[in-house]
């Protein structure tokens, strides 16, 4: 496996702080994000490297292993176990003699090869690296199930996205990560969904919330209005003397429930009464008559 210098990928040095890593990742991710570079395979590959670099360097434990073992950092535990096992064998063979802590300057990669790769004597297979990706969709996109084709690490992956998936939710696609080692299984692909806010509807769980403006006449006398939902238009009866801020519930007109066929949350409509402006003197006089009559 070719060595990838994660510090170089992010354009930072090994002395970089967590803050430096975060800032560099954000800068590079914005530059090479697939949304900014559509159909650019080089940018997509670079974006994947940036995500991998950030995943390792932003995790203190992974970064420590990477700094110590380089390209074989994921097998650090096996290295240490192998070292201990070899030392025990040496001690048993030479009358419990302690030969110190080292392998005569042997490189970690060479040691790994000697323990797991050479002669096929004690080969161990390892799962490939997991990949992480983010898919940005709108609220209306995830109202219905849909198919998407993603390009990850140069490969096209057809994905069915169930209706009702939530912002921040992550799904796993097995076997679409990095290649395994010594015949080991491929890693997995984890896709995190970023669902953009909608200007008309607010989602809370499986329920939707919407503000609908009605005129003063409709609020006072009542009327039938037409309201847009994510599943078409519906007619709604406004009762007479409806107050500003009144909320009504439309059962089953909310968001689809994830992986539950034909089940939906509710839609809550809040009325906003629009006060007329630009009234003529005659119209103002009529309002005065109404208020004086009430007295």
C-alpha positions in Angstrom: 0.0 0.0 0.0 1.5 3.4 -1.0 2.3 5.7 1.8 0.2 8.8 2.1 1.6 11.7 4.1 -1.6 13.0 5.8 0.3 16.1 7.1 1.2 16.9 3.5 -2.4 16.3 2.3 -3.7 18.9 4.7 -0.7 21.3 4.1 0.4 21.3 7.8 3.5 20.1 9.8 3.8 17.4 12.4 3.8 20.0 15.1 0.3 21.2 14.1 -2.2 21.6 16.9 -5.8 20.3 16.9 -7.0 23.8 16.0 -4.5 23.9 13.1 -5.8 20.6 11.8 -9.4 21.6 12.0 -8.8 24.9 10.2 -6.7 23.2 7.4 -9.3 20.5 7.0 -12.1 23.0 6.6 -10.1 25.0 4.1 -9.2 22.0 1.9 -12.6 20.4 2.1 -14.3 23.6 0.8 -11.8 23.7 -2.1 -12.1 20.2 -3.2 -15.7 19.4 -2.2 -17.6 17.5 -5.0 -20.3 20.2 -5.0 -17.7 22.7 -6.0 -15.9 20.3 -8.5 -18.7 18.3 -10.2 -17.4 15.5 -12.5 -13.8 16.2 -11.5 -12.4 12.8 -10.5 -9.1 14.3 -9.4 -10.9 16.6 -7.0 -13.0 13.8 -5.7 -9.9 11.7 -5.0 -8.3 14.6 -3.3 -11.4 15.2 -1.2 -11.3 11.6 -0.1 -7.7 11.9 0.9 -8.5 15.0 2.9 -11.3 13.2 4.8 -9.0 10.3 5.5 -6.2 12.6 6.7 -8.6 14.5 9.0 -10.1 11.3 10.4 -6.6 10.1 11.5 -5.0 13.4 12.6 -8.0 14.7 14.5 -8.0 11.6 16.6 -5.2 11.7 19.2 -4.9 7.9 19.5 -4.9 7.3 15.7 -2.4 10.2 15.2 0.0 8.8 17.8 0.0 5.4 15.9 0.3 7.1 12.6 3.3 9.1 13.7 5.0 6.0 15.1 4.2 3.4 12.4 3.6 5.4 9.3 1.7 3.6 6.5 1.2 0.5 8.8 -0.4 2.6 11.6 -3.6 0.6 11.5 -1.7 -2.5 12.5 0.0 -1.0 15.5 -1.6 -3.4 17.9 -0.4 -6.3 15.8 3.1 -4.9 15.8 3.2 -4.6 19.5 1.7 -8.1 20.0 4.2 -9.5 17.5 7.1 -7.8 19.3 6.0 -9.2 22.7 5.5 -12.7 21.2 8.9 -12.6 19.5 10.6 -11.4 22.7 8.9 -14.2 24.7 10.1 -16.8 22.2 13.7 -15.4 22.4 13.6 -15.6 26.2 12.4 -19.2 26.1 15.0 -20.1 23.5 17.9 -18.5 25.3 17.2 -19.4 28.9 15.1 -16.3 29.8 17.9 -14.0 28.7 16.7 -10.4 28.3 18.0 -9.0 25.0 16.7 -5.4 25.6 14.0 -3.6 23.7 14.7 -3.6 20.0 15.2 -5.6 16.8 18.6 -4.4 15.8 17.3 -1.2 14.1 14.7 -3.2 12.0 12.2 -1.0 10.3 8.6 -1.4 11.5 7.5 -2.2 7.9 10.2 -4.8 7.6 9.1 -6.2 11.0 5.5 -6.3 9.8 6.6 -8.2 6.7 8.6 -10.7 8.7 5.8 -11.4 11.1 2.9 -11.4 8.7 4.0 -11.4 5.1 7.2 -13.4 4.3 7.1 -17.0 3.3 3.3 -17.1 4.0 4.2 -18.7 7.4 2.2 -16.4 9.7 0.2 -14.2 7.3 -2.6 -12.3 8.8 -5.3 -10.7 6.7 -6.6 -7.3 7.7 -9.8 -5.4 6.8 -9.3 -2.4 4.5 -9.7 1.2 5.7 -13.2 2.5 6.1 -14.2 5.5 4.0 -16.4 8.4 5.1 -18.4 10.6 2.8 -21.1 13.3 3.2 -24.2 13.6 0.9 -26.0 16.9 0.9 -29.8 16.8 0.1 -32.8 19.1 0.6 -35.7 18.3 2.8 -37.9 17.8 -0.3 -35.3 15.3 -1.7 -35.7 13.0 1.3 -39.5 13.2 1.4 -39.6 10.3 -1.1 -37.3 7.4 -1.6 -34.8 7.9 -4.4 -31.8 6.5 -6.1 -28.4 8.3 -6.2 -25.1 7.4 -7.9 -22.1 8.4 -5.8 -18.5 8.4 -7.0 -16.2 7.3 -4.2 -12.5 6.6 -4.7 -13.1 6.5 -8.5 -16.0 4.0 -8.2 -19.6 4.6 -9.0 -22.0 3.3 -6.3 -25.7 3.1 -6.8 -27.5 3.9 -3.6 -31.2 3.8 -2.6 -32.0 6.4 0.0 -35.1 5.6 2.0 -37.7 8.4 2.5 -37.5 10.0 6.0 -33.8 9.9 6.5 -32.7 12.5 9.1 -30.1 15.2 9.1 -26.8 13.8 10.5 -27.9 10.2 10.0 -25.1 7.8 8.8 -25.6 4.6 6.9 -23.0 1.9 6.1 -22.4 0.4 2.7 -20.5 -2.8 3.3 -17.4 -3.6 1.3 -17.0 -0.2 -0.5 -14.1 1.1 1.6 -10.4 0.5 1.0 -9.0 -2.8 -0.2 -8.1 -5.4 2.4 -4.5 -6.6 3.1 -3.4 -10.2 2.5 -6.8 -11.2 1.2 -8.7 -9.5 4.0 -12.1 -8.0 3.4 -12.6 -4.5 2.0 -13.5 -1.7 4.4 -16.9 -0.1 4.6 -18.2 3.2 3.3 -20.0 5.4 5.8 -22.3 8.1 4.3 -23.4 10.9 6.5 -26.5 12.9 5.3 -26.6 16.7 5.5 -30.2 17.7 5.0 -30.6 21.4 4.3 -33.3 23.5 5.9 -36.4 24.3 3.9 -37.6 27.9 3.6 -41.3 26.9 3.9 -41.3 23.9 6.3 -39.5 23.2 9.5 -39.0 19.5 10.4 -39.0 18.3 14.0 -38.7 14.5 14.1 -41.4 13.3 11.8 -43.6 16.4 12.2 -43.6 19.4 9.9 -44.4 23.0 10.9 -45.5 25.8 8.6 -46.8 29.3 9.0 -49.7 30.4 6.7 -50.7 34.0 6.3 -54.4 34.8 6.3 -56.1 38.2 5.7 -58.1 39.9 8.4 -61.4 39.2 6.7 -60.7 35.4 6.7 -59.6 35.6 10.3 -62.8 37.4 11.4 -65.5 35.8 9.3 -63.9 32.5 8.5 -63.3 31.0 5.0 -61.8 28.0 3.2 -58.2 28.4 2.1 -55.8 26.2 0.1 -52.5 25.2 1.7 -49.4 23.7 0.1 -48.0 20.5 1.7 -45.0 18.4 0.6 -47.5 16.0 -0.9 -49.7 18.5 -2.8 -52.4 21.1 -2.0 -55.1 20.6 0.6 -58.2 22.7 1.4 -58.5 23.9 5.0 -61.4 25.6 6.7 -60.6 28.6 8.8 -63.0 29.1 11.6 -64.5 32.6 12.3 -62.8 34.7 14.9 -59.5 32.9 14.4 -56.8 34.5 16.5 -53.3 35.4 15.3 -50.9 32.5 16.2 -53.6 29.8 16.2 -52.2 26.4 15.4 -54.1 23.5 13.7 -52.9 20.0 13.1 -53.2 18.1 9.8 -52.9 14.5 10.8 -50.7 12.3 8.6 -49.5 15.3 6.4 -46.1 15.5 8.0 -42.8 13.7 7.1 -42.6 10.0 6.2 -41.3 7.8 9.0 -38.0 6.2 8.1 -38.3 2.7 6.8 -42.0 2.5 7.8 -44.2 2.2 4.7 -47.0 4.6 4.4 -46.6 6.1 7.9 -46.2 9.8 8.3 -46.0 12.4 11.0 -48.3 15.4 11.3 -48.3 18.9 9.8 -48.9 21.8 12.1 -50.2 25.0 10.5 -49.8 28.3 12.4 -52.0 31.2 11.2 -50.4 34.6 10.9 -53.1 37.3 10.5 -52.1 40.0 8.1 -53.3 43.5 9.2 -54.3 45.6 6.2 -52.3 48.7 5.4 -52.9 51.7 3.3 -56.5 52.0 4.3 -58.6 54.9 3.0 -60.4 57.3 5.3 -63.7 55.6 4.4 -62.3 52.1 5.3 -60.9 53.4 8.6 -64.3 54.9 9.3 -66.0 51.6 8.8 -63.6 50.0 11.3 -64.4 52.8 13.8 -68.1 52.0 13.3 -67.5 48.4 14.2 -65.5 49.2 17.3 -68.0 51.8 18.4 -70.8 49.3 18.0 -69.0 46.9 20.2 -69.0 49.6 22.9 
